[in-house]
Structures are given as structure tokens and as C-alpha cells.
């Protein structure tokens, strides 16, 4: 069973709600998820997903190890 748009939207909303201070960068997580989603669904639009995650440049650089 493939994931649908509603699944991708739900995950993007979760990532959007995260602070940038986690074990791996928000951008790193988004990039990895995008790769998995593209493999799952050829119609997946990574640019739309990345925009929905609202990644800022400062969050991309803030990585804190727990």
C-alpha cells in the first residue's frame, strides 16, 4: 500500500512543529524522508514537501546532540 498525500501532509506538519534543536538537523530528516517518499510514490513532489516543512537557514545549522 502506498502512502497518500494526506500522509505526507501529516508528516510535514509534524516536522514544521519541531524546533531545530534535535539530534539530527531538520533538513537532514526532511531530505531522508523525501528520498523514501519518492521511492514509495513516483508522483511525490519533494519541493512541495520541503516548503511545507518550513525549514529556515538557522534551523539547518542548529544541531544539538542529546
Secondary structure as the mmCIF struct_conf table of DSSP 4:
data_model
#
loop_
_struct_conf.conf_type_id
_struct_conf.id
_struct_conf.beg_label_comp_id
_struct_conf.beg_label_asym_id
_struct_conf.beg_label_seq_id
_struct_conf.end_label_comp_id
_struct_conf.end_label_asym_id
_struct_conf.end_label_seq_id
HELX_RH_AL_P HELX_RH_AL_P1 UNK A 5 UNK A 16
TURN_TY1_P TURN_TY1_P1 UNK A 17 UNK A 17
BEND BEND1 UNK A 18 UNK A 18
BEND BEND2 UNK A 20 UNK A 20
BEND BEND3 UNK A 22 UNK A 24
HELX_RH_AL_P HELX_RH_AL_P2 UNK A 26 UNK A 40
TURN_TY1_P TURN_TY1_P2 UNK A 42 UNK A 43
HELX_RH_AL_P HELX_RH_AL_P3 UNK A 46 UNK A 52
TURN_TY1_P TURN_TY1_P3 UNK A 53 UNK A 54
HELX_RH_AL_P HELX_RH_AL_P4 UNK A 57 UNK A 61
#
